[in-house]
Amino acid sequence: MLTNPVVHFEIYVADMTRAKVFYEAVFETVLQNIPSPIPDVAMDMWCFPMDKESGMTQYGSGGMLVKMEGFSPGVGGTLVYFTCEDCAVVATRAAKQGGEVVQQKQSIGEHGFCALVRDTEGNLIGLHSMQ
């Protein structure tokens, strides 16, 4: 198995406008609209920035917000961790954008720190930093 087996993630949303505003503000980034790859399936997809030049040779994975019939946001799904400089700062931004801090920044020993927040769609996401 590769050392970084995750190559893509999708965070399902009910309200794309609200979710896009939340993620762009919390991670201080701009998401890019991606057309549906399946012509007869309506999908609203907004991709997180990624280094397309390096392909799959760099650490990390690509992912996007997705709104489509039959897929709902909420509790109990996959937990995606986002890397950041300081997870406490990002958790605070999440709360200011209408999210909820579920777990404040805590040490995970030599592996750094983590925090958990719930986004505006009800999804639980993780934050990870080394400081």
C-alpha positions in Angstrom: 0.0 0.0 0.0 1.2 3.5 -0.7 2.1 5.7 2.3 -0.7 8.2 1.5 -3.5 6.0 0.2 -6.2 8.7 0.2 -6.4 10.2 -3.3 -9.8 12.0 -3.2 -12.6 13.0 -0.9 -16.1 14.4 -1.3 -18.0 16.3 1.3 -21.7 16.1 0.6 -23.8 19.3 1.1 -27.4 20.3 1.1 -26.9 24.0 0.5 -23.9 24.6 -1.9 -23.8 28.4 -1.5 -23.7 28.2 2.3 -21.1 25.4 2.3 -18.9 27.1 -0.2 -18.9 30.4 1.8 -18.1 28.4 4.9 -15.1 26.4 3.5 -13.7 29.4 1.6 -13.7 31.6 4.7 -12.5 29.0 7.1 -9.6 27.8 5.0 -9.0 31.2 3.3 -9.1 29.8 -0.2 -11.2 29.8 -3.4 -13.0 26.7 -4.6 -13.2 26.0 -8.3 -16.4 24.9 -10.1 -16.0 21.5 -11.8 -18.6 20.4 -14.4 -20.4 17.0 -13.8 -18.2 14.2 -15.2 -21.3 12.1 -15.9 -23.5 13.9 -18.5 -26.9 12.5 -17.3 -26.3 13.1 -13.6 -26.8 16.5 -12.2 -24.0 17.4 -9.8 -22.9 20.7 -8.3 -19.2 20.3 -7.5 -16.6 22.8 -6.2 -13.0 21.6 -5.9 -10.5 22.5 -3.2 -7.2 23.9 -4.7 -4.5 21.3 -5.4 -1.2 21.2 -7.1 -2.1 19.6 -10.5 1.5 19.9 -11.7 2.8 17.4 -9.2 0.0 14.9 -9.9 0.0 12.2 -7.2 3.6 12.7 -6.2 3.0 15.2 -3.4 1.6 14.7 0.1 -2.2 15.3 0.3 -5.2 14.5 -1.7 -7.7 16.4 -3.8 -11.3 16.8 -2.9 -14.5 18.8 -3.3 -17.9 19.8 -2.1 -20.6 17.9 -3.9 -24.4 18.4 -4.1 -26.3 15.6 -5.8 -29.4 13.5 -5.5 -29.2 10.6 -3.2 -26.2 11.8 -1.2 -26.7 13.7 2.1 -24.4 15.5 4.6 -24.5 14.6 8.2 -23.2 12.7 11.2 -21.6 9.2 10.9 -19.8 9.5 7.6 -16.1 9.6 6.8 -14.1 12.0 8.8 -11.7 14.1 6.7 -8.8 15.9 8.3 -7.5 19.2 6.8 -4.0 20.3 7.5 -3.4 23.8 8.7 -0.8 26.0 10.5 -2.7 26.1 13.8 -5.9 24.1 14.2 -7.1 26.4 17.0 -7.0 29.4 14.7 -8.9 27.5 12.0 -11.5 26.2 14.5 -12.1 29.7 15.7 -12.7 30.8 12.0 -15.1 27.9 11.6 -17.2 29.0 14.6 -17.3 32.5 13.3 -18.6 31.2 9.9 -21.6 29.4 11.5 -19.8 26.1 12.3 -19.5 24.5 15.7 -16.3 23.6 17.5 -16.9 20.0 18.7 -13.4 19.4 20.1 -10.9 22.2 20.9 -7.3 21.9 19.9 -5.6 19.1 21.8 -2.2 17.5 21.7 -1.8 14.1 20.0 1.8 13.9 21.2 4.6 13.7 18.6 1.9 13.8 15.9 1.0 17.4 16.6 -2.5 18.7 17.4 -6.0 18.2 16.3 -9.5 19.8 16.6 -12.9 18.8 15.4 -15.6 21.1 14.0 -19.0 20.7 12.5 -19.6 22.6 9.2 -22.7 24.5 8.3 -24.1 21.3 6.6 -23.8 19.1 9.7 -20.6 17.3 8.6 -17.9 16.7 11.1 -14.4 17.6 9.9 -11.0 17.3 11.5 -8.2 19.9 11.6 -4.6 18.9 12.1 -1.5 21.0 12.7 2.0 20.5 14.0 1.9 23.5 16.3 
